[in-house]
Amino acid sequence: MANIKKILIVVLASLAGLYLLSVFTLLNLPYHAFISRADRTLQSQYGTGLTVGQVFYRYPFKMHMRDVRIVHEDATFVVSFDDLLLQLKLISFSGQKSLELSGSGVGFRSQWIDISGASVNLVARIRLFPLIRGVEGNHVTSLRFVTGGADVERVLISGFELSDLRLKQVQLFLNGDDEGFSVERGVLSADVVKSELEGRLGFQNLDMVLSIILTEEFYNRYGDLRTIIDSFFRDGTLKMKIQGSMANPRASIMRL
């Protein structure tokens, strides 16, 4: 019995030591070094910078960040998060790992659209080791992005500016390869408009078709624009071809 007690004490003491070591490691992990590395990778490959105001640990491989900003070098777009929770799931027998992200107070700014107050959920499968080694190329093999509950302050479509819209949900499912992504599902639902996206989203080139469908709420709110709208939209639908690059996209109207 005495030997069993000694063994239990040794086991418990070892577990307690392991726990304290884990807590110490988490508290002293160089989170800002990770962020700096991510910033350098984004800058070199995509011309996009990353800044984070505060970083806190939650659990192993889970970080809570505040005041996160992702900005393209020529301010083509700005993405911001009030709060961002990021978790990396490393337990996998394949070379791909899962990255899960959830955010609140999300905003997006570009020359075409201003969005604020959104919530975001994202799950991505990543080839982690090439990313760590700094190997160039797309390391994301799949991405599932869902956002909703956003206030859209401004949308600019073919010269028309719409304001004060309510975004219900966006679903964007992508499959990645070395050159970029193919769109598996791209759907947007708002109070005055719906849209669908298909095609390829590359880092150096775009080849996509965006379908925009106006709802009855749109015509109730902007009925005075019907004559102008109908000159571009056919039965409330407009298709646009998007080409060029992410830094300099070009949009043209496709005649139905």
C-alpha positions as CSV (number, residue, x, y, z in Angstrom):
1,M,0.0,0.0,0.0
2,A,2.8,2.4,0.9
3,N,4.4,1.8,-2.5
4,I,1.2,2.5,-4.3
5,K,0.8,5.8,-2.4
6,K,4.4,6.8,-3.4
7,I,3.7,5.9,-7.1
8,L,0.5,8.0,-7.0
9,I,2.3,10.9,-5.4
10,V,5.0,10.7,-8.1
11,V,2.4,10.6,-10.9
12,L,0.4,13.5,-9.5
13,A,3.5,15.6,-8.9
14,S,4.6,14.8,-12.5
15,L,1.2,15.8,-13.9
16,A,1.2,19.0,-11.8
17,G,4.7,19.8,-13.1
18,L,3.7,19.2,-16.7
19,Y,0.6,21.4,-16.2
20,L,2.7,24.3,-14.8
21,L,5.3,23.9,-17.6
22,S,2.5,24.1,-20.1
23,V,1.0,27.2,-18.5
24,F,4.5,28.8,-18.4
25,T,5.1,28.0,-22.0
26,L,1.8,29.4,-23.1
27,L,2.3,32.6,-21.1
28,N,5.8,33.1,-22.7
29,L,5.2,32.0,-26.3
30,P,6.4,34.7,-28.7
31,Y,3.0,35.4,-30.1
32,H,4.1,38.7,-31.6
33,A,6.9,36.9,-33.3
34,F,4.3,34.6,-35.0
35,I,2.4,37.7,-36.0
36,S,5.5,39.4,-37.4
37,R,6.3,36.2,-39.4
38,A,2.7,36.2,-40.8
39,D,3.0,39.9,-41.6
40,R,6.2,39.3,-43.6
41,T,4.7,36.4,-45.5
42,L,1.6,38.4,-46.4
43,Q,3.8,41.4,-47.4
44,S,6.1,39.3,-49.6
45,Q,3.5,37.1,-51.3
46,Y,0.3,39.3,-51.4
47,G,1.4,42.9,-50.7
48,T,-0.8,42.9,-47.6
49,G,0.1,43.9,-44.1
50,L,-1.1,42.6,-40.7
51,T,-1.2,44.5,-37.4
52,V,-2.6,43.3,-34.1
53,G,-3.3,45.5,-31.0
54,Q,-3.4,42.9,-28.3
55,V,-2.8,39.1,-28.1
56,F,-3.9,36.7,-25.3
57,Y,-3.5,32.9,-25.0
58,R,-6.6,30.9,-24.3
59,Y,-5.7,27.2,-24.7
60,P,-2.8,25.5,-26.5
61,F,-2.7,26.7,-30.1
62,K,-5.6,29.1,-29.5
63,M,-5.1,32.9,-29.6
64,H,-7.5,35.7,-28.8
65,M,-6.6,38.9,-30.6
66,R,-8.0,42.4,-30.5
67,D,-7.8,45.3,-32.9
68,V,-6.7,43.3,-35.9
69,R,-6.2,45.0,-39.3
70,I,-5.3,43.6,-42.7
71,V,-4.4,46.3,-45.2
72,H,-3.3,46.0,-48.8
73,E,-0.2,48.1,-49.5
74,D,-2.0,50.5,-51.8
75,A,-5.1,50.6,-49.5
76,T,-7.2,48.7,-52.1
77,F,-8.9,47.1,-49.2
78,V,-8.9,47.1,-45.4
79,V,-10.2,44.3,-43.2
80,S,-10.6,44.9,-39.5
81,F,-11.7,42.8,-36.4
82,D,-12.6,44.1,-33.0
83,D,-12.1,40.6,-31.6
84,L,-10.6,37.6,-33.3
85,L,-10.3,34.0,-31.9
86,L,-7.9,31.8,-33.8
87,Q,-7.3,28.1,-33.2
88,L,-4.9,25.8,-35.0
89,K,-5.7,22.0,-34.8
90,L,-2.5,20.1,-35.3
91,I,-3.7,16.6,-34.5
92,S,-3.9,15.1,-38.0
93,F,-2.2,12.2,-39.7
94,S,-2.0,14.2,-43.0
95,G,0.2,17.1,-43.9
96,Q,-2.8,19.4,-43.7
97,K,-3.9,21.1,-40.5
98,S,-7.2,22.9,-39.7
99,L,-7.3,26.5,-38.9
100,E,-10.6,27.8,-37.3
101,L,-11.3,31.5,-37.0
102,S,-14.2,33.4,-35.5
103,G,-14.5,37.2,-35.2
104,S,-16.9,39.9,-34.2
105,G,-17.0,43.6,-35.0
106,V,-15.7,42.8,-38.5
107,G,-15.4,45.5,-41.1
108,F,-14.4,45.6,-44.7
109,R,-13.5,48.7,-46.8
110,S,-12.8,49.0,-50.5
111,Q,-13.6,51.3,-53.3
112,W,-16.8,49.4,-54.0
113,I,-18.2,48.5,-50.5
114,D,-18.1,49.5,-46.9
115,I,-19.2,46.9,-44.3
116,S,-19.2,47.0,-40.5
117,G,-20.5,45.1,-37.5
118,A,-20.3,41.6,-39.1
119,S,-19.7,38.3,-37.4
120,V,-17.4,35.8,-39.2
121,N,-16.7,32.1,-39.0
122,L,-13.9,30.5,-41.1
123,V,-12.5,27.0,-41.4
124,A,-9.4,26.4,-43.6
125,R,-7.2,23.4,-44.3
126,I,-3.6,24.4,-44.5
127,R,-0.4,22.8,-45.7
128,L,1.4,24.0,-42.5
129,F,5.0,22.9,-43.0
130,P,5.6,24.6,-46.4
131,L,4.1,27.7,-44.8
132,I,6.5,27.5,-41.8
133,R,9.5,27.0,-44.1
134,G,8.5,30.0,-46.1
135,V,7.9,28.1,-49.3
136,E,6.1,30.3,-51.9
137,G,2.7,29.4,-53.2
138,N,-0.8,28.9,-51.9
139,H,-0.8,26.8,-48.7
140,V,-4.6,26.8,-48.2
141,T,-6.3,23.7,-49.8
142,S,-9.8,24.5,-48.8
143,L,-11.7,27.3,-47.1
144,R,-15.2,27.7,-45.7
145,F,-16.2,31.3,-44.9
146,V,-19.6,32.4,-43.5
147,T,-20.5,35.8,-42.3
148,G,-23.7,37.6,-41.4
149,G,-25.4,40.3,-39.4
150,A,-23.5,43.1,-41.0
151,D,-24.5,46.7,-41.7
152,V,-23.5,47.7,-45.3
153,E,-22.9,51.5,-45.4
154,R,-22.2,51.7,-49.1
155,V,-22.2,49.6,-52.2
156,L,-21.1,50.8,-55.6
157,I,-22.3,48.8,-58.5
158,S,-21.7,50.0,-62.1
159,G,-21.9,53.7,-61.0
160,F,-24.9,53.2,-58.7
161,E,-24.4,53.8,-55.0
162,L,-26.7,52.0,-52.5
163,S,-26.5,52.8,-48.8
164,D,-27.9,51.6,-45.4
165,L,-28.3,47.9,-46.3
166,R,-28.6,44.9,-44.1
167,L,-26.4,41.9,-44.9
168,K,-28.1,38.6,-43.8
169,Q,-25.4,36.1,-44.8
170,V,-22.5,35.4,-47.1
171,Q,-21.2,31.9,-47.8
172,L,-18.0,31.5,-49.7
173,F,-16.6,27.9,-50.1
174,L,-13.2,27.7,-51.9
175,N,-11.0,24.9,-53.1
176,G,-7.3,25.8,-53.3
177,D,-4.4,24.8,-55.5
178,D,-1.0,26.3,-56.2
179,E,-2.4,29.1,-58.4
180,G,-5.3,30.2,-56.1
181,F,-8.9,29.1,-55.6
182,S,-11.9,27.8,-57.4
183,V,-15.3,28.8,-56.1
184,E,-17.3,25.9,-54.9
185,R,-20.1,28.0,-53.5
186,G,-20.5,31.8,-53.4
187,V,-23.8,33.2,-52.2
188,L,-24.8,36.5,-50.7
189,S,-28.2,37.4,-49.2
190,A,-29.2,40.9,-48.1
191,D,-32.5,42.7,-47.7
192,V,-32.4,44.3,-51.2
193,V,-30.2,42.1,-53.2
194,K,-29.0,38.5,-53.6
195,S,-25.9,37.4,-55.5
196,E,-24.0,34.3,-56.7
197,L,-20.3,34.0,-57.5
198,E,-18.5,31.4,-59.6
199,G,-15.2,31.0,-61.3
200,R,-11.6,31.2,-60.1
201,L,-10.0,33.6,-57.6
202,G,-6.2,33.7,-58.2
203,F,-3.6,35.9,-56.5
204,Q,-2.3,37.2,-59.8
205,N,-5.5,36.8,-62.0
206,L,-9.2,36.7,-61.5
207,D,-11.7,35.0,-63.8
208,M,-15.2,35.1,-62.1
209,V,-18.8,35.8,-62.9
210,L,-20.9,37.6,-60.4
211,S,-24.7,37.4,-60.7
212,I,-26.7,40.2,-58.9
213,I,-30.5,39.7,-58.3
214,L,-32.6,42.5,-57.0
215,T,-35.4,41.8,-54.5
216,E,-38.9,43.3,-54.2
217,E,-37.5,45.2,-51.2
218,F,-35.1,46.9,-53.5
219,Y,-37.8,48.1,-55.8
220,N,-39.9,49.2,-52.9
221,R,-37.0,51.3,-51.6
222,Y,-35.6,52.5,-54.8
223,G,-38.6,52.6,-57.1
224,D,-37.6,55.9,-58.5
225,L,-34.5,54.2,-60.0
226,R,-36.5,51.5,-61.9
227,T,-36.1,53.1,-65.3
228,I,-32.3,53.5,-65.0
229,I,-31.9,50.1,-63.3
230,D,-33.9,48.3,-66.0
231,S,-31.5,49.6,-68.6
232,F,-28.7,47.5,-67.0
233,F,-30.7,44.7,-65.3
234,R,-32.9,42.3,-67.2
235,D,-35.8,41.1,-65.1
236,G,-34.0,42.3,-62.0
237,T,-30.8,40.4,-62.8
238,L,-27.3,41.6,-63.8
239,K,-24.2,39.5,-64.6
240,M,-20.7,40.9,-64.3
241,K,-17.4,39.5,-65.5
242,I,-14.6,40.1,-63.1
243,Q,-11.0,39.8,-64.4
244,G,-7.6,41.4,-63.7
245,S,-5.9,40.9,-60.4
246,M,-6.8,41.2,-56.7
247,A,-4.9,44.5,-56.6
248,N,-6.5,45.8,-59.8
249,P,-9.7,44.0,-60.6
250,R,-11.7,44.9,-63.8
251,A,-15.5,44.5,-64.0
252,S,-17.6,44.5,-67.1
253,I,-21.3,43.9,-67.6
254,M,-22.4,40.7,-69.4
255,R,-25.5,41.1,-71.6
256,L,-28.1,38.4,-70.9
